[in-house]
Amino acid sequence: MEDGRLVYESDEQYFYEAAIQFVKEGVCLLGGCCGTRPEHIRAMAEAVKNLSPVTEKKVIKEKPIIQLIQIQQVHELSLVDIVKSRRSVIVEFDPSKTLPMSQFLSGVNVLKNAKIDAITLADNSLASPQINNVACAQIVKNRYHLRPIVHLTCRDRNLIGIQSHLMGLHALGIHDILALTGDPTKLVSFPGASSVFDLTSFDLIRLIKQFNEGLSYSGTSLGEKTNFTVAAAFNPHVKIIFSAKIRSSSGIEAYLSNFSVFTIA
């Protein structure tokens, strides 16, 4: 490019030599494109005028070199295994409500140095928009090598969106989920926002169990089974503790024997 114009620097000699090589490789028709001038065509014609077309050419196939590499599979302890084996420290840390993430990342680094076992990431807690917790989970997992527990609420996504979300988590290798109904949007003044609630947290737990069996909500095959560990929230600060205990029992029954972690909020 010179002074805003495309300039083609290949001269006639280049075309002359290239034409000979093309014919030797079996090319039967030669020509030019942008930047080709009469002198270039004349050079190619001169180069090939005494050459005969190649009608047969032996192609030597190179044998591919196959190198077998033994990959040692590392078994990652599930969150349940960790909780059962020792006293565990799991910290909830909200994603940033603004785009700069320096404060969030600094906090994650402090938690990593404190040797916590896992970090839970809220899903637009108190019905306020935050940086997507799946994006934060990827950063926590890949950059800081911490185990993320992703909160998943029923407030912001319909049934299609929740299933898509679960499939995405599986694809990213994020297997720990805290299933929540979610704070209703009426908690904050956010004009135009609405709550979906196609599912309750109990329904969500049942859906995750179904995904772990390789089936979607409608019962169709997902092609493979997910391996989600499910957590739920239990609030002891209620007026009628018996009702809360009944709700917690319902959550466990929704997941049957595979209910993995029960958190106290």
Number of C-alpha atoms within 10 A of each C-alpha: 7 6 6 6 7 10 11 10 8 11 13 18 14 13 22 19 14 13 23 18 14 14 18 15 13 14 14 12 9 12 11 12 6 8 11 15 12 9 13 20 18 13 18 22 17 14 19 19 9 8 11 11 14 12 8 8 9 5 6 6 6 6 6 6 6 6 6 6 6 6 6 6 6 6 6 7 9 16 21 15 11 13 16 11 9 8 9 13 12 17 15 14 14 18 26 19 14 9 9 10 14 10 11 16 18 11 13 18 15 12 19 18 10 10 10 15 18 23 23 21 25 23 27 23 16 14 21 14 14 16 18 15 22 23 11 20 24 19 16 21 18 10 11 16 12 21 23 26 26 25 23 25 23 25 24 22 18 15 16 10 12 21 18 13 15 20 15 13 20 17 11 13 13 21 20 25 23 23 23 21 20 21 19 18 19 13 10 12 10 12 8 6 13 13 16 14 17 16 19 16 22 21 17 26 26 19 23 27 24 18 24 18 16 17 19 18 16 8 11 9 13 15 9 11 15 22 18 21 21 26 24 23 18 15 13 13 10 9 8 9 12 11 11 16 14 10 16 18 12 13 24 21 15 20 20 14 8 14 18 19 19 15 11 10 9
